Amino acid sequence: MNKSDLILKLAEKHNLTEKNATQIVDLVFDGFTDTLKSGGRIEIRGFGSFTVRKYKAYKGRNPRNGEHVDVKPKKAPFFKVGRELKKMVDGK
């Protein structure tokens, strides 16, 4: 499922226009993005949680030419699946 599928499903299920469903989905995604940008944590009970992980700088290697490169420290979003979702997907 992608964003367009989610919008169509929301519009269909709740009898909304596609424009209104798009606004709702964008509002949720913008809220998630703003929270993660500010270093916050998002937890959806039964689904999972989103956090930002910090990675230290390290020495990497360019796979094309084997040259060593310095990789700068970075932050990346991380999703941890919730126990209930894990059980549902596993069929238990």
N, CA, C and O atoms as CSV, one atom per row, in Angstrom:
chain,resi,resn,atom,element,x,y,z
A,1,MET,N,N,0.846,-1.177,0.000
A,1,MET,CA,C,0.000,0.000,0.000
A,1,MET,C,C,0.888,1.236,0.000
A,1,MET,O,O,1.863,1.319,0.746
A,2,ASN,N,N,0.537,2.181,-0.840
A,2,ASN,CA,C,1.264,3.445,-0.859
A,2,ASN,C,C,0.330,4.572,-0.408
A,2,ASN,O,O,-0.821,4.322,-0.052
A,3,LYS,N,N,0.824,5.800,-0.425
A,3,LYS,CA,C,0.049,6.936,0.070
A,3,LYS,C,C,-1.258,7.114,-0.707
A,3,LYS,O,O,-2.297,7.393,-0.108
A,4,SER,N,N,-1.219,6.960,-2.004
A,4,SER,CA,C,-2.428,7.105,-2.830
A,4,SER,C,C,-3.472,6.053,-2.468
A,4,SER,O,O,-4.662,6.358,-2.386
A,5,ASP,N,N,-3.025,4.813,-2.252
A,5,ASP,CA,C,-3.943,3.747,-1.850
A,5,ASP,C,C,-4.584,4.062,-0.504
A,5,ASP,O,O,-5.779,3.842,-0.309
A,6,LEU,N,N,-3.782,4.578,0.419
A,6,LEU,CA,C,-4.288,4.941,1.743
A,6,LEU,C,C,-5.347,6.032,1.646
A,6,LEU,O,O,-6.381,5.964,2.311
A,7,ILE,N,N,-5.089,7.022,0.829
A,7,ILE,CA,C,-6.048,8.118,0.637
A,7,ILE,C,C,-7.355,7.585,0.054
A,7,ILE,O,O,-8.431,7.935,0.538
A,8,LEU,N,N,-7.278,6.752,-0.969
A,8,LEU,CA,C,-8.489,6.203,-1.596
A,8,LEU,C,C,-9.272,5.341,-0.611
A,8,LEU,O,O,-10.500,5.418,-0.563
A,9,LYS,N,N,-8.580,4.529,0.168
A,9,LYS,CA,C,-9.224,3.659,1.154
A,9,LYS,C,C,-9.926,4.488,2.223
A,9,LYS,O,O,-11.055,4.179,2.605
A,10,LEU,N,N,-9.262,5.546,2.712
A,10,LEU,CA,C,-9.850,6.425,3.719
A,10,LEU,C,C,-11.086,7.130,3.171
A,10,LEU,O,O,-12.110,7.208,3.851
A,11,ALA,N,N,-10.997,7.637,1.961
A,11,ALA,CA,C,-12.130,8.332,1.330
A,11,ALA,C,C,-13.309,7.388,1.151
A,11,ALA,O,O,-14.454,7.757,1.409
A,12,GLU,N,N,-13.024,6.179,0.712
A,12,GLU,CA,C,-14.072,5.187,0.472
A,12,GLU,C,C,-14.736,4.737,1.775
A,12,GLU,O,O,-15.962,4.675,1.864
A,13,LYS,N,N,-13.933,4.429,2.767
A,13,LYS,CA,C,-14.451,3.880,4.025
A,13,LYS,C,C,-15.259,4.897,4.821
A,13,LYS,O,O,-16.245,4.536,5.465
A,14,HIS,N,N,-14.851,6.173,4.786
A,14,HIS,CA,C,-15.513,7.190,5.600
A,14,HIS,C,C,-16.319,8.187,4.766
A,14,HIS,O,O,-16.688,9.256,5.251
A,15,ASN,N,N,-16.588,7.828,3.513
A,15,ASN,CA,C,-17.419,8.652,2.630
A,15,ASN,C,C,-16.915,10.096,2.568
A,15,ASN,O,O,-17.681,11.042,2.749
A,16,LEU,N,N,-15.618,10.246,2.309
A,16,LEU,CA,C,-14.992,11.554,2.197
A,16,LEU,C,C,-14.634,11.822,0.744
A,16,LEU,O,O,-14.541,10.904,-0.071
A,17,THR,N,N,-14.437,13.096,0.438
A,17,THR,CA,C,-13.909,13.404,-0.884
A,17,THR,C,C,-12.425,13.055,-0.886
A,17,THR,O,O,-11.795,12.989,0.170
A,18,GLU,N,N,-11.884,12.835,-2.050
A,18,GLU,CA,C,-10.464,12.505,-2.146
A,18,GLU,C,C,-9.608,13.663,-1.625
A,18,GLU,O,O,-8.552,13.446,-1.031
A,19,LYS,N,N,-10.073,14.891,-1.854
A,19,LYS,CA,C,-9.347,16.073,-1.383
A,19,LYS,C,C,-9.291,16.093,0.149
A,19,LYS,O,O,-8.233,16.346,0.725
A,20,ASN,N,N,-10.423,15.827,0.808
A,20,ASN,CA,C,-10.454,15.813,2.276
A,20,ASN,C,C,-9.595,14.684,2.834
A,20,ASN,O,O,-8.884,14.870,3.822
A,21,ALA,N,N,-9.660,13.524,2.209
A,21,ALA,CA,C,-8.853,12.397,2.659
A,21,ALA,C,C,-7.362,12.711,2.503
A,21,ALA,O,O,-6.557,12.349,3.361
A,22,THR,N,N,-6.998,13.381,1.415
A,22,THR,CA,C,-5.603,13.783,1.196
A,22,THR,C,C,-5.147,14.737,2.285
A,22,THR,O,O,-4.032,14.618,2.793
A,23,GLN,N,N,-6.010,15.692,2.649
A,23,GLN,CA,C,-5.668,16.647,3.704
A,23,GLN,C,C,-5.455,15.942,5.045
A,23,GLN,O,O,-4.549,16.303,5.796
A,24,ILE,N,N,-6.273,14.952,5.347
A,24,ILE,CA,C,-6.145,14.211,6.600
A,24,ILE,C,C,-4.834,13.435,6.633
A,24,ILE,O,O,-4.098,13.492,7.618
A,25,VAL,N,N,-4.546,12.716,5.563
A,25,VAL,CA,C,-3.319,11.925,5.502
A,25,VAL,C,C,-2.097,12.844,5.573
A,25,VAL,O,O,-1.139,12.544,6.284
A,26,ASP,N,N,-2.127,13.956,4.844
A,26,ASP,CA,C,-1.011,14.904,4.879
A,26,ASP,C,C,-0.822,15.485,6.275
A,26,ASP,O,O,0.310,15.671,6.723
A,27,LEU,N,N,-1.919,15.772,6.962
A,27,LEU,CA,C,-1.858,16.308,8.324
A,27,LEU,C,C,-1.166,15.318,9.266
A,27,LEU,O,O,-0.318,15.708,10.069
A,28,VAL,N,N,-1.528,14.051,9.164
A,28,VAL,CA,C,-0.917,13.019,10.009
A,28,VAL,C,C,0.573,12.876,9.681
A,28,VAL,O,O,1.406,12.849,10.587
A,29,PHE,N,N,0.906,12.786,8.407
A,29,PHE,CA,C,2.306,12.621,8.012
A,29,PHE,C,C,3.138,13.848,8.390
A,29,PHE,O,O,4.281,13.709,8.826
A,30,ASP,N,N,2.573,15.046,8.224
A,30,ASP,CA,C,3.290,16.263,8.611
A,30,ASP,C,C,3.536,16.287,10.117
A,30,ASP,O,O,4.604,16.705,10.565
A,31,GLY,N,N,2.563,15.844,10.893
A,31,GLY,CA,C,2.737,15.769,12.341
A,31,GLY,C,C,3.833,14.793,12.719
A,31,GLY,O,O,4.652,15.080,13.592
A,32,PHE,N,N,3.852,13.636,12.064
A,32,PHE,CA,C,4.907,12.652,12.308
A,32,PHE,C,C,6.275,13.254,11.976
A,32,PHE,O,O,7.219,13.142,12.759
A,33,THR,N,N,6.368,13.888,10.818
A,33,THR,CA,C,7.632,14.463,10.361
A,33,THR,C,C,8.129,15.541,11.316
A,33,THR,O,O,9.304,15.556,11.682
A,34,ASP,N,N,7.234,16.445,11.721
A,34,ASP,CA,C,7.619,17.525,12.634
A,34,ASP,C,C,8.097,16.975,13.974
A,34,ASP,O,O,9.072,17.473,14.538
A,35,THR,N,N,7.413,15.948,14.485
A,35,THR,CA,C,7.801,15.340,15.759
A,35,THR,C,C,9.180,14.707,15.656
A,35,THR,O,O,10.013,14.895,16.542
A,36,LEU,N,N,9.433,13.962,14.591
A,36,LEU,CA,C,10.737,13.313,14.432
A,36,LEU,C,C,11.851,14.331,14.190
A,36,LEU,O,O,12.965,14.148,14.681
A,37,LYS,N,N,11.568,15.402,13.441
A,37,LYS,CA,C,12.565,16.445,13.202
A,37,LYS,C,C,13.018,17.087,14.500
A,37,LYS,O,O,14.187,17.443,14.652
A,38,SER,N,N,12.084,17.235,15.441
A,38,SER,CA,C,12.417,17.878,16.713
A,38,SER,C,C,12.968,16.884,17.728
A,38,SER,O,O,13.166,17.229,18.893
A,39,GLY,N,N,13.217,15.651,17.292
A,39,GLY,CA,C,13.815,14.651,18.174
A,39,GLY,C,C,12.813,13.899,19.029
A,39,GLY,O,O,13.202,13.175,19.945
A,40,GLY,N,N,11.526,14.060,18.742
A,40,GLY,CA,C,10.486,13.399,19.523
A,40,GLY,C,C,10.304,11.938,19.150
A,40,GLY,O,O,10.993,11.398,18.284
A,41,ARG,N,N,9.354,11.319,19.834
A,41,ARG,CA,C,9.058,9.899,19.641
A,41,ARG,C,C,7.565,9.761,19.356
A,41,ARG,O,O,6.748,10.464,19.951
A,42,ILE,N,N,7.220,8.870,18.462
A,42,ILE,CA,C,5.817,8.612,18.123
A,42,ILE,C,C,5.511,7.173,18.502
A,42,ILE,O,O,6.213,6.252,18.081
A,43,GLU,N,N,4.465,6.979,19.295
A,43,GLU,CA,C,4.082,5.626,19.685
A,43,GLU,C,C,2.612,5.413,19.369
A,43,GLU,O,O,1.750,6.176,19.805
A,44,ILE,N,N,2.338,4.362,18.602
A,44,ILE,CA,C,0.968,3.999,18.269
A,44,ILE,C,C,0.749,2.610,18.851
A,44,ILE,O,O,1.257,1.619,18.326
A,45,ARG,N,N,-0.013,2.547,19.943
A,45,ARG,CA,C,-0.234,1.290,20.661
A,45,ARG,C,C,-0.782,0.225,19.719
A,45,ARG,O,O,-1.714,0.474,18.955
A,46,GLY,N,N,-0.196,-0.954,19.783
A,46,GLY,CA,C,-0.624,-2.065,18.947
A,46,GLY,C,C,-0.017,-2.070,17.556
A,46,GLY,O,O,-0.160,-3.046,16.820
A,47,PHE,N,N,0.657,-0.994,17.191
A,47,PHE,CA,C,1.258,-0.893,15.857
A,47,PHE,C,C,2.773,-0.834,15.946
A,47,PHE,O,O,3.466,-1.692,15.399
A,48,GLY,N,N,3.292,0.187,16.642
A,48,GLY,CA,C,4.732,0.332,16.774
A,48,GLY,C,C,5.119,1.736,17.162
A,48,GLY,O,O,4.264,2.566,17.469
A,49,SER,N,N,6.415,2.001,17.148
A,49,SER,CA,C,6.897,3.331,17.517
A,49,SER,C,C,7.984,3.787,16.542
A,49,SER,O,O,8.735,2.986,15.984
A,50,PHE,N,N,8.031,5.098,16.364
A,50,PHE,CA,C,9.023,5.738,15.512
A,50,PHE,C,C,9.929,6.584,16.399
A,50,PHE,O,O,9.455,7.330,17.255
A,51,THR,N,N,11.228,6.459,16.185
A,51,THR,CA,C,12.199,7.272,16.896
A,51,THR,C,C,13.268,7.722,15.906
A,51,THR,O,O,13.284,7.298,14.751
A,52,VAL,N,N,14.153,8.580,16.378
A,52,VAL,CA,C,15.288,9.005,15.559
A,52,VAL,C,C,16.537,8.390,16.179
A,52,VAL,O,O,16.803,8.562,17.368
A,53,ARG,N,N,17.293,7.675,15.364
A,53,ARG,CA,C,18.546,7.080,15.827
A,53,ARG,C,C,19.712,7.933,15.332
A,53,ARG,O,O,19.733,8.400,14.193
A,54,LYS,N,N,20.672,8.116,16.225
A,54,LYS,CA,C,21.874,8.876,15.871
A,54,LYS,C,C,23.005,7.901,15.579
A,54,LYS,O,O,23.236,6.954,16.332
A,55,TYR,N,N,23.698,8.142,14.491
A,55,TYR,CA,C,24.815,7.303,14.092
A,55,TYR,C,C,26.101,8.118,14.126
A,55,TYR,O,O,26.138,9.255,13.655
A,56,LYS,N,N,27.143,7.535,14.680
A,56,LYS,CA,C,28.438,8.207,14.770
A,56,LYS,C,C,29.136,8.197,13.415
A,56,LYS,O,O,28.770,7.440,12.515
A,57,ALA,N,N,30.144,9.050,13.290
A,57,ALA,CA,C,30.956,9.072,12.076
A,57,ALA,C,C,31.781,7.782,12.012
A,57,ALA,O,O,32.134,7.208,13.043
A,58,TYR,N,N,32.075,7.343,10.807
A,58,TYR,CA,C,32.883,6.138,10.647
A,58,TYR,C,C,33.608,6.169,9.302
A,58,TYR,O,O,33.300,6.976,8.424
A,59,LYS,N,N,34.565,5.279,9.171
A,59,LYS,CA,C,35.309,5.142,7.915
A,59,LYS,C,C,34.572,4.130,7.052
A,59,LYS,O,O,34.336,2.997,7.473
A,60,GLY,N,N,34.211,4.543,5.844
A,60,GLY,CA,C,33.531,3.660,4.912
A,60,GLY,C,C,34.422,3.357,3.721
A,60,GLY,O,O,35.567,3.802,3.640
A,61,ARG,N,N,33.860,2.585,2.796
A,61,ARG,CA,C,34.608,2.222,1.595
A,61,ARG,C,C,33.689,2.351,0.401
A,61,ARG,O,O,32.571,1.837,0.408
A,62,ASN,N,N,34.158,3.033,-0.613
A,62,ASN,CA,C,33.416,3.180,-1.857
A,62,ASN,C,C,33.468,1.837,-2.591
A,62,ASN,O,O,34.556,1.388,-2.952
A,63,PRO,N,N,32.317,1.180,-2.824
A,63,PRO,CA,C,32.337,-0.139,-3.456
A,63,PRO,C,C,32.784,-0.118,-4.921
A,63,PRO,O,O,33.217,-1.145,-5.444
A,64,ARG,N,N,32.685,1.018,-5.579
A,64,ARG,CA,C,33.087,1.091,-6.988
A,64,ARG,C,C,34.600,1.043,-7.174
A,64,ARG,O,O,35.108,0.365,-8.067
A,65,ASN,N,N,35.318,1.782,-6.306
A,65,ASN,CA,C,36.762,1.868,-6.516
A,65,ASN,C,C,37.576,1.422,-5.296
A,65,ASN,O,O,38.806,1.410,-5.344
A,66,GLY,N,N,36.895,1.055,-4.204
A,66,GLY,CA,C,37.592,0.578,-3.018
A,66,GLY,C,C,38.228,1.672,-2.181
A,66,GLY,O,O,38.890,1.383,-1.184
A,67,GLU,N,N,38.039,2.916,-2.571
A,67,GLU,CA,C,38.631,4.052,-1.862
A,67,GLU,C,C,37.943,4.249,-0.505
A,67,GLU,O,O,36.724,4.114,-0.392
A,68,HIS,N,N,38.739,4.570,0.522
A,68,HIS,CA,C,38.189,4.823,1.856
A,68,HIS,C,C,37.638,6.239,1.918
A,68,HIS,O,O,38.251,7.177,1.409
A,69,VAL,N,N,36.470,6.388,2.548
A,69,VAL,CA,C,35.830,7.688,2.680
A,69,VAL,C,C,35.377,7.878,4.123
A,69,VAL,O,O,35.086,6.913,4.830
A,70,ASP,N,N,35.322,9.135,4.546
A,70,ASP,CA,C,34.810,9.465,5.869
A,70,ASP,C,C,33.304,9.680,5.761
A,70,ASP,O,O,32.843,10.503,4.970
A,71,VAL,N,N,32.549,8.947,6.552
A,71,VAL,CA,C,31.099,9.103,6.584
A,71,VAL,C,C,30.771,9.952,7.802
A,71,VAL,O,O,31.160,9.617,8.921
A,72,LYS,N,N,30.056,11.048,7.586
A,72,LYS,CA,C,29.730,11.991,8.660
A,72,LYS,C,C,28.671,11.402,9.592
A,72,LYS,O,O,27.937,10.493,9.206
A,73,PRO,N,N,28.593,11.923,10.823
A,73,PRO,CA,C,27.525,11.478,11.718
A,73,PRO,C,C,26.165,11.852,11.120
A,73,PRO,O,O,26.045,12.843,10.400
A,74,LYS,N,N,25.162,11.061,11.422
A,74,LYS,CA,C,23.843,11.342,10.847
A,74,LYS,C,C,22.742,10.857,11.774
A,74,LYS,O,O,22.982,10.113,12.725
A,75,LYS,N,N,21.544,11.294,11.475
A,75,LYS,CA,C,20.343,10.851,12.179
A,75,LYS,C,C,19.433,10.208,11.146
A,75,LYS,O,O,19.366,10.651,9.999
A,76,ALA,N,N,18.728,9.150,11.565
A,76,ALA,CA,C,17.822,8.471,10.641
A,76,ALA,C,C,16.600,7.989,11.406
A,76,ALA,O,O,16.716,7.579,12.561
A,77,PRO,N,N,15.421,8.034,10.771
A,77,PRO,CA,C,14.231,7.525,11.436
A,77,PRO,C,C,14.319,6.014,11.606
A,77,PRO,O,O,14.897,5.317,10.772
A,78,PHE,N,N,13.742,5.519,12.689
A,78,PHE,CA,C,13.769,4.091,12.989
A,78,PHE,C,C,12.376,3.671,13.449
A,78,PHE,O,O,11.753,4.356,14.260
A,79,PHE,N,N,11.888,2.539,12.928
A,79,PHE,CA,C,10.579,2.015,13.314
A,79,PHE,C,C,10.757,0.708,14.052
A,79,PHE,O,O,11.463,-0.188,13.588
A,80,LYS,N,N,10.113,0.602,15.205
A,80,LYS,CA,C,10.113,-0.647,15.956
A,80,LYS,C,C,8.674,-1.157,15.994
A,80,LYS,O,O,7.776,-0.482,16.498
A,81,VAL,N,N,8.474,-2.342,15.458
A,81,VAL,CA,C,7.132,-2.912,15.359
A,81,VAL,C,C,6.608,-3.266,16.749
A,81,VAL,O,O,7.363,-3.714,17.613
A,82,GLY,N,N,5.302,-3.060,16.954
A,82,GLY,CA,C,4.666,-3.405,18.218
A,82,GLY,C,C,4.383,-4.898,18.324
A,82,GLY,O,O,4.273,-5.602,17.320
A,83,ARG,N,N,4.269,-5.358,19.553
A,83,ARG,CA,C,4.056,-6.790,19.810
A,83,ARG,C,C,2.767,-7.298,19.156
A,83,ARG,O,O,2.755,-8.378,18.565
A,84,GLU,N,N,1.678,-6.521,19.263
A,84,GLU,CA,C,0.396,-6.959,18.708
A,84,GLU,C,C,0.454,-7.103,17.193
A,84,GLU,O,O,-0.059,-8.076,16.641
A,85,LEU,N,N,1.076,-6.140,16.521
A,85,LEU,CA,C,1.207,-6.210,15.068
A,85,LEU,C,C,2.075,-7.396,14.666
A,85,LEU,O,O,1.772,-8.106,13.706
A,86,LYS,N,N,3.146,-7.599,15.404
A,86,LYS,CA,C,4.034,-8.714,15.126
A,86,LYS,C,C,3.274,-10.042,15.197
A,86,LYS,O,O,3.455,-10.913,14.345
A,87,LYS,N,N,2.425,-10.189,16.214
A,87,LYS,CA,C,1.635,-11.418,16.373
A,87,LYS,C,C,0.626,-11.573,15.234
A,87,LYS,O,O,0.439,-12.673,14.715
A,88,MET,N,N,-0.025,-10.471,14.846
A,88,MET,CA,C,-1.011,-10.539,13.755
A,88,MET,C,C,-0.370,-10.967,12.444
A,88,MET,O,O,-0.910,-11.803,11.719
A,89,VAL,N,N,0.783,-10.388,12.150
A,89,VAL,CA,C,1.473,-10.708,10.901
A,89,VAL,C,C,1.949,-12.162,10.911
A,89,VAL,O,O,1.954,-12.836,9.881
A,90,ASP,N,N,2.355,-12.635,12.111
A,90,ASP,CA,C,2.839,-14.006,12.253
A,90,ASP,C,C,1.698,-15.010,12.266
A,90,ASP,O,O,1.932,-16.214,12.157
A,91,GLY,N,N,0.452,-14.525,12.400
A,91,GLY,CA,C,-0.703,-15.412,12.384
A,91,GLY,C,C,-0.989,-16.098,13.710
A,91,GLY,O,O,-1.622,-17.153,13.743
A,92,LYS,N,N,-0.530,-15.509,14.789
A,92,LYS,CA,C,-0.739,-16.125,16.105
A,92,LYS,C,C,-1.855,-15.460,16.855
A,92,LYS,O,O,-2.164,-15.854,17.980
